[in-house]
Amino acid sequence: MNFIARCGLVLFLSCLSINGLFGLSSKVYVADHAGHAATVIDTATNTVIATVTVGSMPQMTAITPDGSQAYVANSSSGNVTVIDTSTNTVSTTVTVGTSPIFISITPDGTQAYVVNATSNNVSVINTSTNTVAATISVGSSPQYLAITPDGSKVYVANHNTNTISVIDTSTNTVTTTITTGSTPTCIAITPDGTQALVTNNNANSVSVIDVSTDTVSTTISVGSHPVSVAITPDGTKGYVTNQSSGTVSAINISTSTVSSTITVGSSPKNIAIKSDSSKVYVENVNSKTVSVINTSTNTVSSTISLINNPFDIAITPDGTQVYVSFPGSNKVSVINTSTDTVSTSVSAGTQPWELGISVAI
């Protein structure tokens, strides 16, 4: 199975449990895919402070809103490793479905939803007991999920059935199935919780779902093979990477239309957006660069050269640093967002894949 990387990342500070965030350091949890470990980087010093052994072929990490626990999806061992972030030790391992590749945690931190790509289901982990509370059947080859800001619904992208499964989090059952375009890949939900945007990779389109009715309200044509979508924290704009056309489509959320098409590098994939909505960071896999988009003008303000082909990109809650992983170099590079330059590169295990960043605690 060809697993996709996780989609656009935006950290909404209002959804995080933050106590004195600014001036404190957060942690980056790097899934070392071939090293069967999680490398932990302190963002204050950009040094490795721990290496935690996890399951086989870790894919990604999700961290609870209060920063107390990190959940690592181990795609080959069919389980999730739970890390106590205060000690960076494993507290337990939770058996889930086959090929867990994605995790997202509800805004209140009580439930973790795990996408199992081969068993075609979603495991729900109760984060207080770290046991599976429910296993929910969805469509074929689920790849991604997104949770509404109020935590009431989960939207699951079923790659092979061209559908979105909608889960009611109060009952952990599928309430409806929405037909989208071909190969839905990524989902982003507006901060007000009214719309969900879905990239349809083989249809070159974005489906806009009305969250109140769980129906497609419109379909937006974008570039070739859209992958990731992310929405600015102020809720005004959406950004879609078009992998085969080397562009980013900027979407006006209020009108559900493309306002700009921005040329970036070759094979743009994942996105990170600053918490103040001012900049969008787009990794370009084949050109080994990051394009920085000024959201006020929707133009590229800077192009940052990288050490290798990037895999994932993530931004700290305070918006000061962007982290980029390189499986081919076993490193993670750090971008200073005030200068948009690479400040350092950190050795990070074997084949660092996806990145999870905690709040500052």
C-alpha positions as CSV (number, residue, x, y, z in Angstrom):
1,M,0.0,0.0,0.0
2,N,1.2,3.5,-0.9
3,F,0.7,5.5,2.3
4,I,0.4,9.2,1.9
5,A,2.0,11.7,4.2
6,R,-0.1,13.7,6.5
7,C,-1.9,16.7,5.2
8,G,-1.6,20.4,6.0
9,L,-1.0,21.3,9.6
10,V,-2.4,24.3,11.4
11,L,-2.1,24.7,15.1
12,F,-5.1,26.6,16.6
13,L,-4.0,28.0,19.9
14,S,-7.6,28.3,21.0
15,C,-8.0,24.6,20.9
16,L,-4.9,23.9,23.0
17,S,-4.6,23.8,26.7
18,I,-1.9,26.4,27.2
19,N,-0.5,27.6,30.4
20,G,2.2,30.2,29.9
21,L,3.0,29.0,26.4
22,F,5.2,31.8,25.2
23,G,8.8,31.6,26.6
24,L,8.5,27.9,27.3
25,S,9.7,25.2,24.9
26,S,7.6,22.6,23.1
27,K,8.8,19.2,21.9
28,V,9.0,17.6,18.5
29,Y,8.2,13.9,18.3
30,V,9.7,12.4,15.1
31,A,8.5,9.0,13.9
32,D,11.7,7.2,12.9
33,H,10.1,4.9,10.3
34,A,13.0,2.5,9.8
35,G,14.4,2.9,13.3
36,H,11.3,1.8,15.1
37,A,11.6,4.7,17.5
38,A,10.5,8.2,18.3
39,T,13.2,10.9,18.4
40,V,12.3,13.8,20.8
41,I,13.7,17.2,20.0
42,D,13.6,20.1,22.4
43,T,12.5,23.2,20.4
44,A,14.4,25.6,22.8
45,T,17.8,24.1,22.1
46,N,17.0,22.0,18.9
47,T,18.8,19.1,20.4
48,V,17.7,15.5,20.8
49,I,16.7,14.9,24.4
50,A,15.3,11.3,24.1
51,T,15.0,8.3,21.8
52,V,12.0,6.2,22.6
53,T,11.6,2.6,21.3
54,V,8.2,2.1,19.8
55,G,6.6,-0.5,17.4
56,S,7.4,-1.5,13.9
57,M,7.5,1.2,11.2
58,P,6.1,4.1,13.1
59,Q,4.1,6.4,10.8
60,M,3.1,9.5,12.7
61,T,2.6,11.0,16.2
62,A,-0.3,12.8,17.7
63,I,-0.1,14.7,21.0
64,T,-2.9,15.4,23.5
65,P,-3.9,19.1,23.8
66,D,-2.4,19.3,27.3
67,G,0.9,17.9,26.0
68,S,0.9,15.0,28.5
69,Q,0.8,12.0,26.1
70,A,2.1,11.3,22.7
71,Y,0.5,8.6,20.6
72,V,2.6,6.9,17.9
73,A,1.0,4.9,15.1
74,N,3.1,1.8,14.2
75,S,2.0,0.9,10.7
76,S,3.6,-2.6,10.5
77,S,2.9,-3.9,14.1
78,G,-0.8,-2.9,14.2
79,N,-0.5,-1.0,17.5
80,V,-0.1,2.5,19.0
81,T,2.7,3.3,21.4
82,V,1.7,5.7,24.2
83,I,4.5,7.9,25.5
84,D,4.4,9.8,28.8
85,T,5.9,13.2,27.7
86,S,7.0,14.2,31.1
87,T,9.5,11.3,31.2
88,N,9.6,10.3,27.5
89,T,9.0,6.7,28.4
90,V,6.4,4.2,27.1
91,S,3.4,4.0,29.4
92,T,1.6,1.3,27.3
93,T,1.0,-0.2,23.9
94,V,-2.5,-0.4,22.5
95,T,-3.4,-3.0,19.9
96,V,-5.5,-1.5,17.0
97,G,-6.3,-2.5,13.5
98,T,-4.1,-3.4,10.5
99,S,-1.8,-0.7,9.2
100,P,-2.5,2.2,11.5
101,I,-1.2,5.3,9.6
102,F,-2.9,8.3,11.1
103,I,-4.1,9.6,14.5
104,S,-6.0,12.6,15.6
105,I,-7.1,13.5,19.1
106,T,-10.3,15.3,20.1
107,P,-10.0,19.0,21.2
108,D,-10.9,18.0,24.8
109,G,-8.2,15.3,24.8
110,T,-10.5,12.4,25.8
111,Q,-10.4,10.3,22.6
112,A,-7.8,9.4,20.0
113,Y,-9.0,8.3,16.6
114,V,-6.7,5.9,14.7
115,V,-7.0,5.3,10.9
116,N,-6.3,1.6,10.1
117,A,-5.7,1.6,6.3
118,T,-5.8,-2.1,5.6
119,S,-8.5,-3.3,8.0
120,N,-10.7,-0.5,6.8
121,N,-11.7,0.8,10.2
122,V,-11.0,3.4,12.9
123,S,-10.0,2.5,16.4
124,V,-11.1,4.8,19.2
125,I,-8.7,5.0,22.2
126,N,-9.9,6.3,25.5
127,T,-7.0,8.5,26.6
128,S,-7.7,8.2,30.3
129,T,-7.5,4.4,30.3
130,N,-5.5,3.9,27.0
131,T,-7.8,1.1,25.9
132,V,-9.8,0.8,22.7
133,A,-13.3,2.0,23.4
134,A,-14.7,1.3,19.9
135,T,-13.7,-0.1,16.5
136,I,-15.7,1.6,13.7
137,S,-15.9,0.2,10.1
138,V,-15.5,2.8,7.4
139,G,-14.8,2.7,3.6
140,S,-12.0,1.1,1.7
141,S,-8.4,2.2,2.4
142,P,-9.1,5.1,4.8
143,Q,-6.1,7.5,4.7
144,Y,-6.9,10.5,6.8
145,L,-9.4,12.0,9.3
146,A,-10.3,15.4,10.7
147,I,-12.2,16.3,13.8
148,T,-14.6,19.3,14.1
149,P,-13.4,22.0,16.5
150,D,-16.3,21.2,18.9
151,G,-15.2,17.5,18.9
152,S,-18.7,16.3,17.9
153,K,-17.8,14.7,14.5
154,V,-15.0,12.9,12.8
155,Y,-14.6,12.9,9.0
156,V,-12.7,10.0,7.5
157,A,-11.4,10.0,3.9
158,N,-11.9,6.6,2.2
159,H,-9.3,6.6,-0.6
160,N,-10.6,3.7,-2.7
161,T,-14.4,4.2,-2.3
162,N,-14.5,7.9,-3.0
163,T,-16.4,8.6,0.2
164,I,-16.2,10.4,3.5
165,S,-17.4,8.5,6.6
166,V,-18.9,10.8,9.3
167,I,-18.6,9.5,12.8
168,D,-20.6,10.8,15.8
169,T,-18.1,11.0,18.6
170,S,-20.8,10.7,21.3
171,T,-21.8,7.2,20.0
172,N,-18.7,6.3,17.9
173,T,-20.9,5.2,15.1
174,V,-21.0,6.2,11.4
175,T,-24.0,8.5,10.9
176,T,-23.7,9.1,7.2
177,T,-21.4,8.4,4.2
178,I,-20.8,11.3,1.8
179,T,-19.8,10.7,-1.9
180,T,-16.9,13.0,-3.0
181,G,-14.6,13.1,-6.1
182,S,-12.1,10.4,-7.0
183,T,-9.6,9.4,-4.3
184,P,-10.3,11.7,-1.4
185,T,-7.0,12.3,0.3
186,C,-7.0,15.1,2.8
187,I,-9.6,17.0,4.9
188,A,-9.5,20.4,6.6
189,I,-12.3,21.9,8.7
190,T,-12.9,25.6,9.1
191,P,-12.2,27.0,12.5
192,D,-15.9,27.8,13.0
193,G,-16.8,24.2,12.2
194,T,-19.2,24.9,9.4
195,Q,-17.3,23.5,6.4
196,A,-15.0,20.6,5.6
197,L,-12.7,20.8,2.5
198,V,-11.7,17.5,0.9
199,T,-9.0,17.1,-1.7
200,N,-9.9,14.7,-4.5
201,N,-6.5,13.5,-5.8
202,N,-7.6,12.0,-9.1
203,A,-10.5,14.3,-9.8
204,N,-8.4,17.5,-9.5
205,S,-11.0,19.0,-7.3
206,V,-12.0,20.0,-3.7
207,S,-15.3,18.9,-2.3
208,V,-16.8,21.4,0.2
209,I,-19.0,19.7,2.8
210,D,-21.7,21.6,4.8
211,V,-21.0,20.2,8.3
212,S,-24.6,21.0,9.4
213,T,-26.2,18.8,6.8
214,D,-23.2,16.5,5.9
215,T,-23.8,17.1,2.2
216,V,-21.5,18.4,-0.6
217,S,-22.4,22.1,-1.1
218,T,-20.0,22.7,-4.0
219,T,-17.0,21.3,-5.8
220,I,-14.1,23.5,-6.7
221,S,-11.7,22.8,-9.6
222,V,-8.1,23.1,-8.6
223,G,-4.7,21.9,-10.1
224,S,-3.5,18.5,-11.0
225,H,-3.5,15.9,-8.3
226,P,-4.3,17.9,-5.2
227,V,-2.9,16.4,-2.0
228,S,-3.0,18.6,1.1
229,V,-5.4,21.3,2.2
230,A,-5.1,23.6,5.2
231,I,-7.2,26.5,6.3
232,T,-5.8,29.7,8.0
233,P,-6.6,30.1,11.7
234,D,-8.7,33.2,10.9
235,G,-10.9,31.0,8.7
236,T,-10.7,33.2,5.6
237,K,-8.5,31.2,3.2
238,G,-7.7,27.6,2.3
239,Y,-4.5,26.4,0.6
240,V,-4.3,23.3,-1.6
241,T,-1.1,21.7,-2.9
242,N,-1.4,20.5,-6.5
243,Q,1.3,17.9,-6.7
244,S,1.5,17.4,-10.5
245,S,1.2,21.0,-11.5
246,G,3.6,22.5,-9.1
247,T,1.1,25.0,-7.8
248,V,-1.0,26.0,-4.7
249,S,-4.6,26.9,-5.1
250,A,-5.7,29.7,-2.7
251,I,-9.4,29.3,-1.9
252,N,-11.7,32.1,-0.6
253,I,-13.6,30.3,2.1
254,S,-16.6,32.6,2.1
255,T,-17.2,32.2,-1.6
256,S,-15.8,28.7,-2.1
257,T,-13.8,29.9,-5.2
258,V,-10.1,29.9,-6.2
259,S,-8.8,33.4,-5.6
260,S,-5.2,32.7,-6.7
261,T,-3.1,30.0,-8.3
262,I,0.4,30.3,-6.9
263,T,3.4,28.7,-8.6
264,V,5.7,26.9,-6.2
265,G,8.3,24.2,-6.6
266,S,8.1,20.7,-8.0
267,S,5.8,18.2,-6.4
268,P,4.4,20.3,-3.5
269,K,2.9,18.2,-0.8
270,N,2.4,19.1,2.9
271,I,1.6,22.5,4.3
272,A,2.2,24.4,7.6
273,I,0.5,27.7,8.4
274,K,1.5,30.2,11.1
275,S,-0.9,30.7,13.9
276,D,-1.3,34.4,13.0
277,S,-2.4,33.4,9.4
278,S,0.4,35.5,7.9
279,K,2.5,32.8,6.2
280,V,2.0,29.4,4.5
281,Y,5.0,27.0,4.3
282,V,4.8,24.5,1.4
283,E,7.3,21.7,1.1
284,N,8.3,20.9,-2.5
285,V,9.5,17.3,-2.6
286,N,11.3,17.1,-5.9
287,S,12.8,20.5,-5.9
288,K,14.1,20.2,-2.3
289,T,12.7,23.5,-1.3
290,V,10.1,25.2,0.9
291,S,8.0,28.0,-0.6
292,V,6.8,30.7,1.8
293,I,3.6,32.3,0.8
294,N,2.5,35.7,2.0
295,T,-1.2,35.2,2.7
296,S,-2.0,38.9,2.3
297,T,-0.8,38.9,-1.3
298,N,-0.9,35.2,-2.1
299,T,2.6,35.4,-3.6
300,V,5.8,33.5,-2.8
301,S,7.9,35.8,-0.5
302,S,10.8,33.4,-0.1
303,T,12.1,30.0,-1.4
304,I,14.2,28.1,1.1
305,S,16.7,25.5,-0.1
306,L,16.8,22.2,1.8
307,I,19.3,19.4,2.2
308,N,17.2,16.7,0.6
309,N,13.7,15.7,-0.5
310,P,11.4,16.7,2.3
311,F,8.8,14.3,3.8
312,D,6.8,16.2,6.4
313,I,6.6,19.8,7.7
314,A,5.3,21.1,11.0
315,I,5.2,24.4,12.9
316,T,5.5,25.3,16.6
317,P,2.5,26.7,18.4
318,D,4.1,30.1,18.8
319,G,4.9,30.1,15.1
320,T,8.6,30.8,15.5
321,Q,10.1,27.6,14.0
322,V,9.2,25.2,11.2
323,Y,10.5,21.6,11.2
324,V,11.1,19.6,8.1
325,S,11.9,15.8,8.0
326,F,14.2,14.1,5.5
327,P,14.1,10.3,5.4
328,G,16.9,10.2,2.9
329,S,19.3,12.1,5.2
330,N,18.1,11.0,8.6
331,K,17.8,14.6,9.6
332,V,15.2,17.2,10.6
333,S,15.9,20.8,9.6
334,V,14.7,23.9,11.5
335,I,13.5,27.0,9.8
336,N,13.5,30.4,11.6
337,T,10.2,32.0,10.6
338,S,11.4,35.5,11.3
339,T,14.2,35.2,8.7
340,D,12.8,32.3,6.7
341,T,16.2,30.6,6.7
342,V,17.4,27.2,7.9
343,S,18.9,27.7,11.4
344,T,20.1,24.1,12.0
345,S,19.7,20.5,11.0
346,V,19.3,17.8,13.7
347,S,20.2,14.1,13.3
348,A,16.9,12.2,14.0
349,G,17.1,8.4,13.9
350,T,16.6,6.3,10.8
351,Q,14.2,7.6,8.1
352,P,12.4,10.3,10.1
353,W,8.9,10.6,8.7
354,E,6.1,12.5,10.2
355,L,6.4,15.1,13.0
356,G,4.2,15.8,16.0
357,I,4.7,19.0,18.1
358,S,3.5,19.4,21.6
359,V,2.4,22.6,23.4
360,A,5.0,24.2,25.6
361,I,4.9,22.6,29.0
